[in-house]
Amino acid sequence: MTNPRQLAFIALRDVHKGAYADVALDRVLQKVNLPDRDRRLVTELIYGSVRRQRTLDTLIDQFAKKKSHQQPQDLRTILHLGFYQLRYQERIPASAAVNTTVQLAKENGFSGLTGFVNGLLRQYLRKAGGAGEERGRGAHEKDSLLFPQSPVPSPQSPIPHFDPLQLPEDSVERLGILHSFPDWIIQVWLEQLDFEETEQLCEWMNQSPTIDLRINPLRTSIKEVEAALQSVGILVKRIPHLPQALRFIGNTGSIQKLPGFKEGWWTIQDSSAQLVSHLLDPQPDEVIIDVCAAPGGKTTHIAELMADKGKIWACDRTSSRLRKLQENSQRLSLQSIQIYTGDSRQFNQFQNTADRVLLDAPCSGLGTMHRHADARWRQTPESVRELSVLQKELLTHTSTFVKPGGVLVYATCTLHPAENEEVISAFLAESPDWQIESLGGFELPEFVRSTPQGWFKVWPHQQDMDGFFIVRLRKTNNSE
């Protein structure tokens, strides 16, 4: 079986049964040998349909007699694929999107409903003012909320087209339906940003993610990596103020097959994550503890910044994820990392031993939802509350690992104050021997400016990288 849409349907069926989107995708791709173009289509259909689930369900609610949750699950998945192609894939002709979706219904137990599927999708096209090969794309070209029903000329036709999606007046629901996020996430962002910036953040989170790499300065130089990649036609660009960072431009193919990967010249790591280790500012011959280390991107970066001199204790309670760290450190030829399996909240042997501690805390990942298509549907206000309890426990206990005068960096890849500002405020209120510290010698990118309270936030729509929260704390010399 090599039909990309059928493969996407199979993977989405697994996702709706509880599988992670990336796992379901890998599972179907491993069973077939597809050309790159088809692999990209399968990937786009799966991740796109999962990301846009709320919008696609709203279209079913709007055009079908039965609401989306009343449809058979497999039929709902097929309709998601059809609406996703019509609404978001301008390179796929409308007729191809409709016909292939009808064929999916026929081949997956819904032969008697092919007329329903065909009629539903064509009704959407008619409402949009397009038919046949015309795309019928309206204001959703940019998904603008300002004029959601206004006519927009199509490249194929001077006839104005309209967005058939009907939106409520309430601003939270409106953003949530249009950009496909739960209302509670929209609310969290609106409490920190104005309406326009919240919409920009939503749009950014729905883009396909970029891939950044971090060169290993102990094995190579950034110029050498650039030249090696260019020699095989792979384009990259540098990221200002991040001396080890390069960003891939365009399709890369298999990462593991690119020059320099097996040789340990570089590893994949988002630029925001690279920023964290620079803010920790590890020095050669120090003792560093990375208390939630797996899968090891920041751990190996710390080793590189220390010139692989000193000792890094890499702790994590998940042994399978620590194996990934071990593989990466071996590939990068790093010797200073010692792996320690277990829950850092239970460790007592590290008290007052570390010059620096990194707590890259488990979090809801709301700053990286563009990478994890289903994260927006898996997290809930309740899961965030549970995580904030875990984060406070980790911070309270692992802060005891730091020597007097030492540094602890707390970081998350979420944009939820309950996991960030509130955790730090609660810790400082209970810990008079700790204080927020401004940064050391690392030249920060222009956008990284501390808030009046002294912590740092990376907003993806402003900086074009993952969302992160980072704060550097110092233990005063009079601590016991």
N, C-alpha and C positions, 0 to 999 in steps of 0.2 A: 504494500500500500504506500503510494507516494503522493497522494492528493493532499496538498498543504491544508486545505480547509477541513478535510476529514480528520487529519492529525490534530489540528487546532481544536476541533469538536471533542475528540477523545480526551485531550489534555484538560479542556475546560470542564468536562464532565467529572474528571478526577478532582479538580479544584472545588467544584460545588459539593463534592463529597468530603472535603476537608483537607485535600492535599495543598501544599504550598505551590504557588504558580511556577516558581523556578524549577522545583523538583518535578512537577508534572510535565513541564516543557522538556527537561533533560530526558525524562523517561521515554517520551515519544520520539525524540530526535535520535536517541541511541539505537533505536530499532530499525532505522532506515538510513539510506545513504542519499541525501538530497543535495542538489546543487545549492550554492550559497544563496542565490536569489529566493529559492523556495524556503530555505531555512529562515531567512529574514522575514518572509511573509508569515510563516507559522509563528515565529516569535512575536511579530507585530500584532497578529490577530489575537493571540493568547493574552499578552500583557495589556493590549489596548482594551479588549473586551472586559478584562477584570477591572482595570482602572475606571473605565467609563460605565460600570455596572449600574449605578443609580440613574444616570441619564438614559441608558438603554431601557431599563425597567420602566422609566417614566414614559418613554415613547410607546412601549407595549400597553401601558395603562391607558394612554391617550387614544390609541388607534384600534385596540382590540376590545371586544365586549367583556372578556374576562381579564381581570388584572394580572400583572406579571406573576404574582405569588400563587395565583390560581391555575396557571398554565402547567402542564407536565414539565418537569425540570429539564428534560432533554430538549423539548420543543422551545422552552425559554432560552436555552443555550444557543440553539440554532438561530432564533430570532435576534439574539444579541449579536451574533456574527454578521447577520444580514444588515442590521441597522448600523453596526460599527463601520462596515465597509461603505455604506451609503453616506454616512455623516462625516466620517473622519479620513477616508482614504480616497483622495481626489484622483490618484493615478489609476484606480480601478474603475472602469466604465460602469455606469449605473446598471446597464443591462446584464453585465457579467456578475455584479454583486447580487442582483435579484435571481438570476438563473442558477447560479451555483448554490445559493441558499435553498432554493426550491429543490435542487438535486440532493442536498444534504438531508432535507426532510424526507424525501423519497427513500433514501438509502438507510435511514435510521429509524424506521418504524412508523413514519407518519405519512405514508402514501395517500391516505384519505384526506390529509390536511394541506396538500400542496397548493390547492386553490386559495386556501386561507393565507398561507405564507406569502404567495405571490401577490394577493390582493392587498395585504397589510403593507408590504414594502412599496408597492406602486402607489398606494394611497399617500404614503409619506412623500414620495416624489412629486405627486400632483400638488400636494399642499405647498411644497417648496417652489412650485412654479416651473419644475423641470420634468422632462420625460425622456424615455429612450436613453440615448448616450449622454444627454446633458446631466451634469452632476447634481443640479438642484441644490447647490450649497448656498446658504443664505448667511445670516449674521454669525452663524457658528464657525465661519472661516476663521475668525479670531475669538469666537465665543464672547463677544462683547455684551455686557449687561446694559450698556447705555441705551442702545436702540435695538433690542432683541427682535423686534418684528419689522424693522425697516428693510426696504428693498435694497439688494446689493446686486449690481450687474454681474452676470456670469462671464468668464472668459470665452465661453463657447457661444454665448447668445446675449444680445443687448437687452433681452427681456429681464426685468428685475426679478430676483428670486427672494423668497421669504423663508425665515426659519420657522418650520412647523412646530417646534417645541414650545409648548405653552408654559409660562413661568408664573409662579405666585408673586404677590407683591412683597411679602416678607423678605427682607434682605438676606437673612441667614439661609432660609429655604431656597431662595432664588440662586444664591451662589452655590449652595450644596447640590441642587439639581443640575444646574448648568455645567458645573465643573466636576460633578460626581464625587462629593465628599459627604461624610455624615455631618449632620448639623452641629454636633458637639465640637468637631474639629474646626469648622468655620467660626464658631463662637469663640474658641480659644484664640484664634488668630485675630479676630475683630477686636478682642480686648487688648491687643498689643499693637495693631496696625490700623490705619484707616481703611475705608472700603476699597479704594482704588488699589492700594498696596496689597490688600488681602486677595483681590482678584488677580493681581500680577503673580502673587505667590502660588495661587491655585493653577494658573496657566503654566508656571515653571514646573510645578510638580507633575504635570501631565505630559511633559516632554520626555522623549526617550533620553536616557542618561548618557552623559559623556563618560569616557574612560580615561583616567589619569594614571601615570606611572611615576614611580620614584626611583631614580637611579641610585646605584650603590657606589658611593665615592671611594670605597675601599678596593673596588675592582675595576672601575672605569671612570669616564668623565661624561658630562652631559653632551659635549660635542661628539664624542665617540658613539654614543647611543643614537644621537640624531643622524649621524652619517650611516650607521649600520641599518637603521630603519628606512632611511631614504633610499638605500641601495636596493631594497626590495619593494619600493614604491609606496611605503607607508609614510604619511605625512603627520608631523607632530608640531605643536607650538609650545613655547615656554610660558610659564605662569609667573608673573612679576612677584618678586620678593620671596619666592619659594625656590631655593637654589637647586633642589634635586628634582623638581616637578616638570613633567611634560604631559601634554594632553593630546590624545589621538584625534586626528581630524578624518572623519569618514570611516569606512568599514575596515576592520583590521584582519578579518578571518580568525583563525585559531590563535589565541594569545600565546599558547605554549610553543607554537612553531615559529614565532618571530625571533629574529636574531638577537642574541644576548640573554634570552630568558633562561635557557638551560644552563648557561654559563654563570648565572647569578649576577648579571650586570644591572638588573632592575627587577622591580616587583610592582604589582598593581596596587595602588592606594590613592584614594581621592585626596584632592589638595587640602580640603578642610581637615582631614585626619592627619595629614602631614604637619599642619600647623600646630597640632596638639603637642607633638614631641618637641618641636622647636620652643614652645612656651615652657615646657618642662626644663629645657636647657641643661641636659645631662652633661657631665664632664668626665674625662678619662679618670679611671681608677676609683670612681665612686661606687657605692652600693645602691642599686636602684631596685625597687620592687614594683612590678606591674601586677596589680592585684586581680584584674579581670582581663587576662592577657590574650586569650584565644580569640580569633585565629592567628594573631601575632603580627599584624601590620605595624602597629605602633611599637611593639617590643623590638622587632628587627630594626626599625628606624632609630630607636634609642641606642641600640648597639652600634649602628653606623655613626651616629653623632658622637659617641664616646670613643671612636676609632677602635672599637671592639676590645677596649681595655677597661677592666673593672669587673663587677659582677652584677648581673641582672637576674633577679628571681622572677620567673614568669609563672604566675599562679592562675589556676582556673579549676572549676569543679567538673568540667566536661572533658574527659580524657580524649574523646574522639576529635574534638576541636583542637586540643593541644597537640595531637599528632600532626595536624596541618601546620602548626607553628614550628614543630620540629623539622618537618620537611622543608619549610621555607628557610629556616635558619641554616640548614645544611646546604641548600642550593645557593644561598648567599655567602656561604663559607664563614659563618659567624661562630665564634667560640665562647663568647662571654655569657651566653644565656643558659640558665639552669631552670629546668622545668619542675614545677611543684604542683601536684594534683590535690585539689580539695577546696573547700569553701573558705574563703579568706576571713569570713566572720568568726571562724573557729580557730584560727592560727594565733598562738601566743608566743611562738619561738622568735618572732621578728621584732619584738618590742624594742624601740630605741636603737634599731640597727641600720636604718636606711638614711642615706643622704637625701634621697628624693623618692617619692611614691607617686605613681600614676594610678588614679582611679578613673578608668574609662568605664563608667557605670552601665550596667544593663538598663535599657530604657525602652520607651515606646517607639523610638525610631521615626518620629514625626518629621524629622529633618531630612530623611532619606526615602520618602515614600515614592519618589520617581524610580528608585532602584528596586523597590519591593512593592510590586503592583497591588498585592492583596493586604498590605499592612493597614491601610485605612479602614478595612472591614474587619480585621482581626482585633485591633485595639479598641478599648472601650473606656469610658471614664472610670469604671471599676478597676480595670487592669492598670490604668495610670496610677490610681491610688495605691494599689498593691506594690507597684514598682517604686513609688516614692518612699514607702516604708522600708523596702529593701535597700534603697539608695542611702537613706539616713543611717541604717544599721551598718552598712559597709563603710560609710564615711567615718562614723564614730569609732569603729573598731580599728580600721586600717590607719587612721591618723596616729594611733599609738605606735605604729611601726617607725615613725619618723624621729630621727635624732633631734634634740634641741637645736634650734637654728636651721633645721632642714625645711624642705619644700614638699608640698603635696599639690598636685594638679588634679582638679575634678573636672571631668569632661563628659558630655553626652551628645548624641546625635539627634536630640529631640528639641522641639521649640515650645515645650509645655512648661510654664512657670512652676507647676507643682513638682516637677522633676529637676528643676534647675534653681532658680532664685529662692524658692521656698525651702529647698533642702539646705542650701548654703546659709540662709538667714537663720534657720533653726539650729544648725551646727554652731555657728558663731555665737549665738545667744547662750549656748550651753558650754562654750569652750573659750574662756577668757585668755588662754595661752596661744590662741591662733588669731591671725589677722590676714586680710586680703593684701596681696602685694602686687605692685605694678611690675611690669616685665623687665627682664634684664637686657642683655646686649643684642638680642635678635632683632633685626630690622623688620618691623611688621609691615605687611601690606597696608596701603592707604586706608582700606576700609575697616581694618581692625582697630577700633578705638574702644577703650573701656567706657562703660557706663559710669555715672556718678558713683555708683556703689563699688565699681572696680572690676566687675566681671565683663566678659566678652561674648558677643553673639555674632554669629555669621548667618545672615539672612540670604537664602538661596537666590531669590529674585533680584537682589541687589548685587551679589558678588559672584553669581553663576558657579556656585559650588554647593556641596551638601550643607544643610543647616546644622550648626553646632553651637553648643554653649561651653565655655571654658572659663575657669577661674583658677588663679594661682594663689595658694595659701602658704604662709610661713609660720612655723612654730617658733615662738619667742625663746630666747636663750635662757630665760628663767623658768622654762617648763621643767617639770620633774621627769 
